[in-house]
Amino acid sequence: MLRRTKIVATIGPRSDTEDTIGRLIKAGVDVFRLNFSHGSAGQYSEVAALIRQQAKRQQRHVGILADLQGPKIRIGGFANGDIELAVGDRFRLDPNLGEDAGTQTAVGLEYRELCQQVAPGDALLLDDGRIRLQVEHADASGADCSVVMGGTLGSRKGINRLGGGLAAPALTSKDMLDISKLAQLEPDFVAVSFVSSAADIEQARELLLQQEMQPALIAKIERAEVVADESMLREIISAAHGIMVARGDLGVEVGDASLIGLQKMLIAQARKMDRVVITATQMMESMISRPTPTRAEVFDVANAVLDGTDAVMLSAETATGAYPVEVVKAMSETCLGAEKHPSTRTSRYRAERQFSGAQESIAMSAIYAANHYVDVRGIACLTESGNTPLMMSRLSSGRPIFALSSRLDSLRRMSLCRGVAPLYFDASAFAEDAVDGAAIEFLKSGGYLNSGDAIIMTRGTIMGERGHTNIMKILSVE
């Protein structure tokens, strides 16, 4: 049984060797995330080469996602190590303090403008919400706060305001430097952090084009003001190839209770707009230090699958955790279990709307036929750009979508699409009247089809050009 939901795994010191990368691919990783909060293009170049080598060795089309750091708003450092804050303590955020001059009563800021964006009564959440301050007075010289929820506070921890609104440019000078050197990695996807408008995506696209690169852009949704503005959210999703539900910072800003409904809304909205969606953060966090997930984590991953996410993501679990391969296997098994639920196999989505053209009409018709014709074992989609398989994958189905293409960039981009199995097939090597039979033999020889099966095939009358899918056939496998 082919797993439909894709797995994104973050590379780190516990997973960046040739052997471990190979085992992770074998365990089921579809896309590797390179986290630029903890590295640069130069540092990741060797890892990217290993990913390509191992994927080729296993005859898999595995994507690479470069995740830009973005403007993480952080405090400065402490002169004598971590401090302990108690409820009722006075604590000052002071942009004029030195980089590592923090004390028991004050700390510096990497983002100096913060104190001009907060007001008395604001709740500031430090270290992913573990510490909570209430602002009592603020001006350009600093913000005086009282501790509402105390604990241990270390250097350079992040700051969020409850409700969002701390605005810093989405692309920092580090991000721009990283983009200028990304060509050596040839990433298939680039994630833009802390997106606040569609202009952030367009700026990233322009900078990448200047480097003669056109990777698919993923907008990370992690600001409260973005999910609060329906129009802004739609514009961001429309500008990107897909989104990431970044539950860490987003959860801190909106509160975990609100995050539940937002996850479902974001997944549904992305699928409705023909965009891919990754669900991320703490999905199997306990497996950083233990070999099996908790039942709650299994349910969390399964619920994201039932919501319709294209991919689920592992962060520290594979980057620094003790069981990187085991966690991928556990996540894969969980996805397969959730995909057995009937709701993942049928869909009336778009049943009552008009289609925009021949390509969409063929894509939707193929999925409906596959869902209702019992002998059909899957859909063979001959594609150049991958757009037709993407459209197909927006509808729930129990049938695999075999995306057949000779374009490696398109195949790797489809590694993120739910239900799509990207396979290398060069249709140009065959006469037009022999392509259908050759594609069937290719799938049969790969073990995807058996004699007596039926297969739906889609392609264009003009082979080798994008956007011309206009044929659908139902063929028998001899």
C-alpha positions as CSV (number, residue, x, y, z in Angstrom):
1,M,0.0,0.0,0.0
2,L,1.4,3.3,-1.1
3,R,1.4,6.0,1.7
4,R,-0.4,9.1,0.4
5,T,0.6,11.6,3.1
6,K,4.2,12.8,2.6
7,I,6.9,13.1,5.4
8,V,9.2,16.1,5.7
9,A,12.3,15.4,7.9
10,T,14.7,18.1,9.2
11,I,18.4,17.4,8.8
12,G,20.7,18.0,11.8
13,P,23.7,16.6,13.6
14,R,22.0,13.3,14.3
15,S,20.9,12.8,10.6
16,D,23.4,14.4,8.3
17,T,25.6,11.4,7.5
18,E,25.4,9.4,4.2
19,D,24.3,6.3,6.0
20,T,21.6,7.9,8.1
21,I,20.2,9.9,5.1
22,G,20.0,6.6,3.1
23,R,18.2,4.9,6.0
24,L,15.8,7.9,6.4
25,I,14.9,7.7,2.7
26,K,14.3,4.0,2.9
27,A,12.1,4.6,6.0
28,G,9.9,6.9,4.0
29,V,11.2,10.5,4.0
30,D,9.8,12.4,0.9
31,V,11.4,15.8,1.5
32,F,14.4,16.9,3.6
33,R,14.3,20.2,5.4
34,L,17.5,22.3,5.8
35,N,16.9,24.7,8.7
36,F,18.7,27.9,8.0
37,S,18.2,29.0,11.6
38,H,21.1,26.6,12.3
39,G,23.2,26.8,9.2
40,S,24.1,28.4,5.9
41,A,24.1,27.4,2.2
42,G,27.9,26.6,2.5
43,Q,27.4,24.4,5.5
44,Y,24.5,22.5,3.8
45,S,26.1,22.0,0.4
46,E,27.6,18.6,1.2
47,V,24.4,17.4,2.9
48,A,22.3,18.4,-0.2
49,A,24.8,16.4,-2.4
50,L,24.4,13.3,-0.1
51,I,20.6,13.6,-0.3
52,R,20.7,13.6,-4.1
53,Q,23.1,10.7,-4.2
54,Q,21.1,8.6,-1.8
55,A,17.8,9.4,-3.5
56,K,19.3,8.4,-6.9
57,R,20.7,5.2,-5.5
58,Q,17.2,4.2,-4.2
59,Q,15.5,5.4,-7.3
60,R,13.4,7.9,-5.3
61,H,12.5,11.5,-6.2
62,V,13.2,13.3,-2.9
63,G,12.7,17.0,-2.4
64,I,15.0,19.5,-0.6
65,L,13.3,22.3,1.4
66,A,15.5,25.3,2.3
67,D,13.8,26.9,5.3
68,L,14.9,30.5,5.7
69,Q,15.4,31.8,9.3
70,G,13.3,34.9,9.1
71,P,13.1,37.7,11.7
72,K,12.9,35.6,14.9
73,I,12.6,38.3,17.6
74,R,14.9,37.4,20.4
75,I,16.3,38.8,23.7
76,G,20.0,39.2,24.1
77,G,22.4,37.2,26.2
78,F,23.0,37.0,30.0
79,A,26.4,37.8,31.4
80,N,26.3,34.9,33.9
81,G,24.1,32.2,32.3
82,D,20.4,31.4,32.8
83,I,18.3,33.3,35.3
84,E,15.3,32.4,37.4
85,L,12.3,34.7,37.2
86,A,9.5,34.5,39.8
87,V,5.9,35.7,39.6
88,G,5.9,39.4,40.6
89,D,9.5,40.1,39.7
90,R,10.3,43.3,37.8
91,F,12.1,42.8,34.5
92,R,13.2,45.2,31.9
93,L,13.7,44.8,28.2
94,D,16.4,47.2,27.3
95,P,17.6,47.7,23.7
96,N,20.6,49.7,25.0
97,L,22.1,46.8,26.9
98,G,25.1,45.1,25.4
99,E,24.8,41.8,23.5
100,D,25.7,39.6,26.5
101,A,25.1,42.1,29.4
102,G,21.8,40.6,30.7
103,T,21.3,40.5,34.5
104,Q,18.6,39.2,36.9
105,T,16.6,42.4,36.3
106,A,17.2,43.3,32.6
107,V,18.2,41.9,29.2
108,G,19.0,43.4,25.8
109,L,17.1,43.0,22.6
110,E,18.3,41.8,19.2
111,Y,15.2,43.6,17.7
112,R,15.6,47.2,19.0
113,E,12.2,48.4,17.6
114,L,10.2,46.1,19.9
115,C,9.8,48.6,22.7
116,Q,8.2,51.0,20.3
117,Q,5.6,48.4,19.2
118,V,4.3,47.4,22.7
119,A,2.1,49.2,25.1
120,P,1.0,48.9,28.8
121,G,-1.1,45.8,29.3
122,D,0.4,43.8,26.5
123,A,1.4,40.2,27.3
124,L,4.8,39.2,26.1
125,L,5.6,35.5,25.8
126,L,9.3,34.4,26.0
127,D,10.8,31.0,25.1
128,D,7.7,29.7,23.3
129,G,5.4,30.9,26.0
130,R,7.2,29.4,29.0
131,I,7.8,32.8,30.5
132,R,5.1,35.5,30.5
133,L,5.6,39.2,31.1
134,Q,3.1,42.0,31.3
135,V,4.2,45.4,30.0
136,E,3.7,48.2,32.5
137,H,5.6,51.0,30.7
138,A,7.3,51.3,27.3
139,D,9.1,53.8,25.2
140,A,12.0,53.9,22.8
141,S,14.5,53.4,25.7
142,G,12.9,50.1,26.9
143,A,10.0,48.3,28.3
144,D,9.4,47.8,32.1
145,C,7.5,44.6,32.8
146,S,6.2,42.4,35.6
147,V,6.6,38.6,35.6
148,V,3.2,36.9,35.3
149,M,4.5,33.4,34.7
150,G,8.0,32.6,35.8
151,G,10.7,30.0,35.2
152,T,14.2,29.6,33.8
153,L,15.2,32.1,31.1
154,G,18.2,31.5,28.9
155,S,20.0,33.7,26.4
156,R,18.5,34.6,23.0
157,K,15.1,33.1,23.5
158,G,12.3,34.2,21.3
159,I,9.7,36.9,22.1
160,N,6.0,36.9,20.9
161,R,3.2,39.2,21.8
162,L,-0.1,37.5,22.6
163,G,-2.3,38.3,19.7
164,G,0.7,39.0,17.4
165,G,1.6,42.3,15.8
166,L,5.4,42.5,16.4
167,A,6.3,43.4,12.9
168,A,9.7,42.9,11.5
169,P,10.6,42.4,7.7
170,A,10.1,38.8,6.7
171,L,13.4,38.7,4.9
172,T,16.4,39.6,7.0
173,S,20.0,40.4,5.8
174,K,20.9,36.8,6.6
175,D,18.0,35.5,4.5
176,M,19.1,37.6,1.6
177,L,22.7,36.4,1.9
178,D,21.4,32.8,2.1
179,I,19.3,33.2,-1.0
180,S,22.3,34.6,-2.9
181,K,24.1,31.3,-2.2
182,L,21.2,28.8,-2.6
183,A,22.1,27.9,-6.2
184,Q,24.8,25.5,-5.0
185,L,22.1,23.5,-3.2
186,E,19.5,23.5,-6.0
187,P,16.5,23.4,-3.5
188,D,13.1,22.3,-4.8
189,F,11.3,24.4,-2.2
190,V,12.2,27.5,-0.2
191,A,10.2,28.4,2.9
192,V,9.8,32.0,3.9
193,S,9.4,32.5,7.6
194,F,7.1,35.0,9.4
195,V,5.3,36.0,6.2
196,S,3.0,39.0,6.8
197,S,1.9,39.8,3.2
198,A,2.0,38.5,-0.4
199,A,4.7,41.0,-1.0
200,D,7.1,39.0,1.2
201,I,6.6,36.0,-1.2
202,E,7.1,38.2,-4.2
203,Q,10.3,39.7,-2.8
204,A,11.7,36.2,-2.2
205,R,10.7,35.1,-5.7
206,E,12.4,38.2,-7.2
207,L,15.6,37.6,-5.2
208,L,15.6,33.9,-6.3
209,L,15.1,34.9,-10.0
210,Q,18.1,37.2,-9.8
211,Q,20.0,34.0,-9.0
212,E,18.3,32.3,-11.9
213,M,16.4,30.0,-9.6
214,Q,12.6,29.1,-9.5
215,P,12.0,26.8,-6.6
216,A,8.5,26.4,-5.2
217,L,7.9,28.9,-2.4
218,I,6.3,27.8,0.9
219,A,4.8,30.6,3.1
220,K,5.1,29.8,6.8
221,I,1.9,30.9,8.6
222,E,3.0,31.8,12.1
223,R,1.7,35.4,12.7
224,A,-1.6,36.0,14.5
225,E,-2.5,39.0,12.4
226,V,-2.3,36.9,9.2
227,V,-4.8,34.3,10.3
228,A,-7.1,37.1,11.6
229,D,-7.3,38.7,8.2
230,E,-9.1,36.4,5.6
231,S,-8.2,38.6,2.7
232,M,-4.5,38.9,3.6
233,L,-4.3,35.1,4.2
234,R,-5.8,34.3,0.8
235,E,-3.4,36.7,-0.9
236,I,-0.4,35.0,0.8
237,I,-1.7,31.5,-0.2
238,S,-2.3,32.6,-3.7
239,A,1.2,34.0,-4.1
240,A,2.9,30.8,-2.9
241,H,3.2,27.2,-4.1
242,G,2.0,26.1,-0.6
243,I,2.0,26.9,3.1
244,M,3.3,25.5,6.3
245,V,1.1,25.5,9.4
246,A,4.0,26.5,11.7
247,R,2.3,25.6,15.0
248,G,5.2,26.8,17.2
249,D,5.1,30.6,17.0
250,L,1.5,30.6,15.7
251,G,0.4,28.7,18.8
252,V,2.2,31.1,21.1
253,E,0.5,34.1,19.5
254,V,-3.0,32.8,19.2
255,G,-3.1,30.3,22.1
256,D,-3.1,26.5,21.7
257,A,-6.9,26.2,22.1
258,S,-7.4,28.4,19.0
259,L,-4.7,26.6,17.1
260,I,-6.9,23.5,16.7
261,G,-9.5,25.2,14.5
262,L,-6.9,27.2,12.7
263,Q,-5.0,24.1,11.5
264,K,-8.2,22.7,10.0
265,M,-9.1,26.0,8.4
266,L,-5.6,26.5,6.9
267,I,-5.4,23.0,5.4
268,A,-8.9,23.4,3.9
269,Q,-8.1,26.8,2.5
270,A,-4.8,25.7,0.9
271,R,-6.4,22.7,-0.7
272,K,-9.3,24.8,-2.0
273,M,-6.8,27.1,-3.7
274,D,-4.8,24.3,-5.3
275,R,-1.8,24.8,-2.9
276,V,0.1,22.2,-0.9
277,V,0.2,22.3,2.9
278,I,2.7,21.1,5.5
279,T,1.6,20.6,9.1
280,A,4.6,21.1,11.4
281,T,5.9,21.4,15.0
282,Q,6.0,18.9,17.9
283,M,4.3,16.2,16.0
284,M,6.3,13.4,17.7
285,E,8.4,15.4,20.1
286,S,8.7,12.7,22.7
287,M,10.7,10.6,20.3
288,I,13.6,13.0,20.6
289,S,14.5,10.9,23.6
290,R,12.4,7.8,23.5
291,P,11.9,5.1,20.8
292,T,8.1,5.2,20.6
293,P,5.6,8.0,20.3
294,T,2.9,8.7,22.8
295,R,-0.7,7.9,21.9
296,A,-1.5,11.6,21.9
297,E,1.2,12.2,19.3
298,V,-0.1,9.4,17.1
299,F,-3.6,11.0,17.3
300,D,-2.1,14.4,16.4
301,V,-0.5,13.1,13.3
302,A,-3.5,11.1,12.3
303,N,-5.8,14.1,12.8
304,A,-3.6,16.2,10.4
305,V,-3.9,13.4,7.9
306,L,-7.7,13.3,8.3
307,D,-7.8,17.1,7.9
308,G,-6.2,16.6,4.5
309,T,-2.7,17.8,5.0
310,D,-0.2,17.0,2.1
311,A,2.7,16.5,4.5
312,V,3.6,16.1,8.2
313,M,6.9,17.5,9.4
314,L,9.5,16.3,11.9
315,S,11.9,19.0,13.3
316,A,14.1,18.2,16.3
317,E,12.9,14.6,16.2
318,T,15.2,13.9,13.2
319,A,17.6,16.8,13.6
320,T,18.9,16.2,17.1
321,G,16.8,13.3,18.4
322,A,18.2,9.9,19.4
323,Y,15.9,7.9,17.1
324,P,15.7,9.7,13.7
325,V,14.9,6.6,11.6
326,E,12.5,5.1,14.1
327,V,10.5,8.3,14.3
328,V,10.1,8.3,10.5
329,K,8.9,4.7,10.6
330,A,6.4,5.6,13.4
331,M,5.1,8.6,11.5
332,S,4.7,6.5,8.3
333,E,2.8,3.8,10.1
334,T,0.5,6.4,11.7
335,C,-0.2,8.0,8.3
336,L,-1.0,4.7,6.7
337,G,-3.4,3.9,9.6
338,A,-5.2,7.2,9.3
339,E,-5.5,6.8,5.5
340,K,-7.6,3.6,6.0
341,H,-10.4,5.8,7.3
342,P,-13.2,6.1,4.7
343,S,-13.2,9.9,4.8
344,T,-9.7,10.0,3.2
345,R,-10.9,8.1,0.2
346,T,-14.0,10.0,-1.1
347,S,-14.7,13.6,-1.8
348,R,-17.4,15.8,-3.2
349,Y,-15.1,18.8,-3.3
350,R,-15.7,21.0,-6.4
351,A,-18.7,18.8,-7.3
352,E,-20.9,21.9,-7.7
353,R,-18.5,24.4,-9.2
354,Q,-17.5,25.1,-12.8
355,F,-14.0,24.2,-13.9
356,S,-11.6,26.7,-15.3
357,G,-10.4,24.8,-18.4
358,A,-9.6,21.4,-20.0
359,Q,-6.7,20.6,-17.6
360,E,-8.8,21.0,-14.5
361,S,-11.8,19.2,-16.1
362,I,-9.6,16.2,-16.9
363,A,-8.0,16.2,-13.5
364,M,-11.3,16.3,-11.6
365,S,-13.0,13.8,-13.9
366,A,-10.1,11.3,-13.5
367,I,-10.4,11.4,-9.7
368,Y,-14.2,11.0,-9.7
369,A,-13.9,8.0,-12.1
370,A,-11.2,6.4,-10.0
371,N,-13.2,6.8,-6.9
372,H,-16.3,5.2,-8.4
373,Y,-14.9,2.5,-10.8
374,V,-14.0,-0.5,-8.6
375,D,-11.6,-2.1,-11.1
376,V,-9.4,1.1,-11.4
377,R,-6.1,0.7,-9.5
378,G,-4.8,4.2,-10.1
379,I,-4.3,7.1,-12.4
380,A,-1.3,7.4,-14.7
381,C,-0.8,11.1,-15.3
382,L,1.8,12.0,-18.0
383,T,2.9,15.5,-17.0
384,E,5.5,18.2,-17.7
385,S,4.9,20.7,-14.9
386,G,3.1,18.6,-12.3
387,N,0.1,20.9,-12.2
388,T,-2.4,18.2,-13.3
389,P,-1.3,15.7,-10.5
390,L,-1.5,18.6,-8.0
391,M,-5.1,19.4,-9.0
392,M,-6.0,15.7,-8.7
393,S,-4.4,15.5,-5.3
394,R,-6.8,18.2,-4.0
395,L,-9.6,15.6,-4.0
396,S,-9.6,12.7,-1.5
397,S,-9.1,9.3,-3.1
398,G,-7.9,5.9,-2.2
399,R,-6.3,5.5,-5.6
400,P,-2.6,6.4,-6.2
401,I,-1.7,9.1,-8.8
402,F,1.3,8.0,-10.7
403,A,2.9,11.2,-12.0
404,L,5.0,10.2,-15.0
405,S,7.5,12.8,-16.2
406,S,11.0,13.1,-17.5
407,R,11.6,16.5,-15.8
408,L,13.5,15.9,-12.6
409,D,12.5,19.3,-11.2
410,S,8.9,18.5,-11.6
411,L,9.2,15.1,-10.1
412,R,11.0,16.4,-7.0
413,R,8.4,19.2,-6.6
414,M,5.6,16.5,-6.7
415,S,7.3,14.8,-3.8
416,L,5.2,17.1,-1.5
417,C,1.8,16.4,-3.1
418,R,-0.5,14.1,-1.2
419,G,-1.3,10.9,-3.0
420,V,1.1,11.5,-5.9
421,A,3.9,9.0,-6.7
422,P,6.5,10.7,-8.9
423,L,8.1,8.3,-11.4
424,Y,10.6,9.0,-14.1
425,F,9.2,8.1,-17.5
426,D,10.3,9.7,-20.8
427,A,7.3,9.7,-23.1
428,S,9.3,11.3,-25.9
429,A,11.2,8.0,-26.4
430,F,8.0,6.5,-27.9
431,A,5.8,7.1,-30.9
432,E,2.6,8.9,-29.9
433,D,0.5,5.8,-30.6
434,A,2.8,3.7,-28.5
435,V,3.0,5.9,-25.4
436,D,-0.1,4.5,-23.6
437,G,1.1,0.9,-23.9
438,A,4.6,1.8,-22.9
439,A,3.4,3.7,-19.8
440,I,1.3,0.7,-18.8
441,E,4.2,-1.7,-19.2
442,F,6.4,0.6,-17.2
443,L,3.9,0.6,-14.3
444,K,3.4,-3.1,-14.6
445,S,7.1,-3.9,-14.5
446,G,7.5,-1.7,-11.4
447,G,4.9,-3.7,-9.6
448,Y,2.2,-1.0,-9.5
449,L,-0.2,-2.8,-11.8
450,N,-1.3,-6.4,-12.5
451,S,-2.9,-8.1,-15.4
452,G,-6.6,-7.6,-15.4
453,D,-6.4,-4.2,-13.6
454,A,-7.9,-1.0,-15.1
455,I,-5.9,2.2,-15.2
456,I,-7.0,5.8,-15.9
457,M,-4.5,7.6,-18.1
458,T,-4.4,11.4,-18.7
459,R,-2.1,13.3,-21.0
460,G,-2.1,16.0,-23.7
461,T,-2.4,15.7,-27.4
462,I,0.6,18.0,-27.6
463,M,3.3,16.0,-25.8
464,G,6.2,17.7,-24.1
465,E,4.5,21.1,-23.5
466,R,3.1,22.4,-20.2
467,G,-0.6,22.9,-19.6
468,H,-2.0,20.8,-22.4
469,T,-3.6,17.9,-20.6
470,N,-6.9,17.3,-22.4
471,I,-7.2,13.5,-22.8
472,M,-8.5,10.9,-20.3
473,K,-8.7,7.2,-21.1
474,I,-9.6,4.1,-19.1
475,L,-7.4,1.2,-20.2
476,S,-7.2,-2.4,-19.4
477,V,-3.9,-4.0,-18.3
478,E,-3.2,-7.1,-20.4
